[in-house]
Amino acid sequence: MNDQGKVLVGVDVGGTFTDLAWSHGDQTGVLKVPSTRDQELGFLAAVAALQSRLGSAVSPRRLVHGTTVATNTVLEENWAPTVLITTEGFADVLEIGRQERPELYDLFAQRPTPIVPQGLRLEVPERIDCRGEVLRPLDEQAVRRLARKLPRHVESVAVVLLFSFLNDRHERAIRRILEEESVPLPITLSSELLPEVREYERTSTTVLSAALRPVVAGYLQRLLPKLRGRLGETALLLMSSSGGVLAAEEAARAPARLLFSGPAGGVEGARRVGQETGIRDMITLDMGGTSADVALIAHGELQLSPEQVIAGRPVRLPAVDVHTVGAGGGSIAWIDEGGGLRVGPRSAGAEPGPACYRRGGEEPTVTDAQLILGRLPPERALGGLPNLDVGAARAAVARVGEPLGLTLDQAAWGILEIVESTMEQAIRVISVRRGVDPRGFTLTAFGGTGPLHGATLARKLGMRRALYPAHGGALSALGLMGADLVLTYVRSVLLPWSKVGPQLLRQVLEEFRGRAADQLAAAAVQDGPLELQAAADIRYRGQGFELTVRLPPGKPSAATVDALAEEFHHAHELLYGFSAREEPLDLVSLRLTAVGASGKPPLPRVSVQGDLRQAALNDRPIFVDPAHGWSSCPVFDRRLLPAGAGLPAPSVVEGEESTCFIPPGTSAKTDHMGNLILEVA
């Protein structure tokens, strides 16, 4: 292939498969390989498969990576030993946390393990007050003594001082002293990572990022030399939690921004499909091998949350608002102590994987149940795996079916019903519980196993339409290819509204704009104009939490301040049912999101002409549901479906990277992009 430098590549490493999407000119393709325990090996295997397809000389102009290295490290508690340096008297903020109790009546509930144990939480004499003024100067000699006694096994340092978001002088001084004392460790300052109010959340986020730095840096150090050996000096970008990309150097410096990297790529891919199809309101379901991620897209925009929680630990960094549950193709079915059938959250993962993968797995999974019921093709390989083993799947599912007195069909159907119930509740969390009626949205199901459940879930939720995107099994990788570079800035100011004027807004936002322009220029990936969106966190005086409202476009003026206040009252009324315009306001923080637009590669288009008969593979016995039982259903090859084709229900559509089930009571057709659109009765 000529002009290799114009190739765009996205690589998404999941729990079971590693997906790669590529684009060159008007050509777009995807491929899938099994994931590995060491993520970089699966990544390199996908790159090798791309070179086999396009030629060994391929050198991408842009390579974007979605990774779960940071996520898995936190879930498995394999972070690096980290020291926390904090204000004298505040070493236990990390362990005290908040007085929130997820299980109010659970007498044996346990808090998450503190990332930094008590012996590594070190105090220094200093104090800055709530106005940013120095009450007690930093004792620099105490810091030097501390630096000389750091335990040898420590690999990272987090510095979190009281009110450093208003005055970072002491935090910067501590870093300088540690460097002068030749401390050879990465140092993370809270005032640089998260200059925002709330001591516990700021501490949690900073120590989490610090503890991830050696892990993520080690991963990149293993990956980058091998990647350059294959592709030359290709710039590697990583998908951040906020739906944009980061340069590898920035990701290594602030790895907490990668904690929701994988799910963000899928939501961005779904948004791109929505832009092309004119569907602006979506609920996305990304069901892979280990988990299912659900998110809401309203009016074509991703919904961002200022804070997420992972394994019980708050991360106060902007992220696509995704709710994740342990419901994937590899989720294991088991019998609980009360004799009830359960599914997940434990997963068979990539190794050994479901029993039918022929990799040594013996426990029953959702994929095994789908194979038993005829939804998956036993005679075709998926993602580089050998043909699926029906006998092994039957033996595995029988292990939970026989003790419960269930036939094989009943046990397999029960597994699907339970995993769909888990996903249904997840969708209600991001819609109904937030005052959003899901019936006005399209359920967009993707991932390797999402299209096997999408239409059924839509019916259970009263939704009238489901969408199975073309190349849905690799949609996250497609989303990565066209992701913009997104930078977010925040600063807490904590001022009564009477002291908020246009000059303050201009001063802070101009500083943010300058930093954004410098970082975008250094990343050298921006293809379009710089887009800026400013926002403010506002609350009624005395409230514990605030609402984020956008600033109107243009240079801040006195009218901007008035418009912000009115917008806050309006937002408060929408969310809580009332506003209190007579109450005084506080400005808590100012925010800026800077987007360096990238060139968006074209999504695939259907070039197939003709009718549906050419896509027909065979008829296969499929267990449709308990009402219909087993039925001979047509099976189609998705690659050969012509645009505008109507498909019968029930039927199965097999793609290269995912399989779709069209249940009874739906009408399905393909569009010009190869998406399957199902109208659900």
Phi, psi and omega in degrees: 000131179279162173060047185299334184295350180265005180286134174252139184225138171234132181235121180244118181264115178255183182289331182246317182234154170252122184254141176231133174240142179224154179219136177212113184064234179262013179256136177223138180214166178224157173211163188219133175228157178296142175286165180232164179300317173270109190302326184296333180289319175295320177302311182292328176294322177294320178296319178297321177295323177296316179297324177296328182276318186259345184116144186292345182273005183300132179223094187299142173289330185213124181233114183248134187239125169259126189228152175248017180302311181294316181300310182297325180298319179289316182297325181267357180057044180253030182288167182282146175302128190227141174261139173250123174254122186219174181296141180304127181097357185236026183291338186260009177306318183298325183271328179291314177061221178249166180271030178275138180230101181303325179244091190300322186255012178274107183288345184248015180297142181240139175285156175300150177299127177302134181298323176250116180292165188303322183291344180253010175261105190252140183253146174233143178290119176182163174196128172244138186270183186288356175255002180085012181265146183282116175272322181221118181299153177294131176278094186293328179293324177296322178295320179295319178296320178298317182299325183282348183246013180299134179302146185292332185279353182290140183241354183203158181230132173246135179240118181225106180251155181297130177058026178290344177290341175266331181209110186264013186303315184288323178297317179294325178294321179297317178298316180300316181294317179300320179292321177295330178272010175061040173283113189271046185235151173294138184240124181249121178261132178296329182291341176265320181283316187211077179283069189220151180296160180094102189295316184293312181297321179294320179293313180301314182294319183292314181291327178296315179295319179297318181291338179273341187303310179296326181291308181293319178298320178296319178299313181293324178293330176283323186282312192299314179299319179292323180294316179293329176297331179268320190245000184080206185275050177288131179285128179262127174246150179241142179287130179265170180296336186274004178092006176240177182255156177235147170296151183303323180296318179292322178296320179291330181281329182225068187293346176298340177287354181258001191298333180239037184298309184299307179301326182297323179297320179293319180294320178295321176297318178295321178298320178298318178298318178298321178299320183285331184261352181080013177262106188262344180245111185227149160247121185264142177232107179253099184252113180252213183276334186249323187213172173236129180248128179239144181208166182241133174243117182245129179056034177078009183244139173293144177264117180260145176244137180288347183211140173233165177236131177233123181053039177081005183247126181287141175234108186268066176224144183301136180211150172303132186285089183245136175250126186246137175229156180280074182220090179228180179298332179266005180299133188269133175274140182207167181251125183278180185295336179271004179083019179261147178281129178234158178224125179074182000281353180295141185234151175284346176062206180273327180227115009276345181082181177303157182302324185287354182281352180064034179243016177100358178289142181234346183274146183286139181229173178299320179298319177299319179296318178298320180294317180299322183276005173086005183284332181255150184275114180290338186266001182238140178280146179239126173055038178086001178275158172290172178305144183290146185261102181295320181299318179293322178296317180297317180296322181291313182293329178298335181295332175258336182285315184297315178298337180264002180071029182255145170291169180298318179296317181296318180295316180295317179295321178298322177299316180294319180297320182289316181292327177289328176296320177299316180289325178299316179295323178297319179294323178295328179298318185268004179231282186302316183291347178249017176079019180251129179274113183293344184293343177269006184246161174261129177278110182260108187252129180210195191087173184298330184237356180303315182292353173278346186237346192302308184294322178297317178295319179302317180296317181296332181265001181076017180275143189265349184215142174234149181231126174251101184298149172301143184054037184299332179291346179232026185295327178299318178294321176296321178295325179297320184304320186256012183291142177278162171277118185241125177241137180237141180228144178214147173213127175279135180242331174052067181235143170294150186300333180295340180259006180267122179226169182298331181295318177299313181300314181297317184298309183292315184291326177294323176297316178300316182298319179297317178295321180296315181298319180294316182291321179293321178295320180293326180288332176056040178236003185279125179255336184241188182290156177283124179254132183237136175225114181265151179211164180226142173265120185231150176212160167288141182302131182099344177288152179274339182223163188235169176247145178263123179234147183280145172280143174296152180296160179102173181290130182302138179220182176299325178295328178297317181298316179295319181294323178298314180299316180294321179295324177296313179302318181295315180296321180296321180292321179296319186278321187246355177087003178203161170225161182227077186296342180278348182277144177290153181250158170236139169268118184268307184215158171244143183228153172218131172251123180247127183242119172266100187296136177256162175292125183273118177292151180291142172282154184301148175242151179280125178252358183285133175248165177113209182234182188292336186299327183291341180268352183290130178263304181188182169252142184223139175294127181227135173280106188285304176188171182301331180288323183262340181064210179279139180213147176281114186244144176290146178239133184239151174270116186297329181295338185254006180286127176280155177298140178083002182287136173265135184250144179286161176230131003277153175198171180233138177240121183257124176252179181289332186233359176198162178240138183248139175247128178251104186281169176300153177082014177234153170244129187235143174212161177263151175254188185292346180259358183088005175289146172262122180247121184247125172268124188257123180284000000 
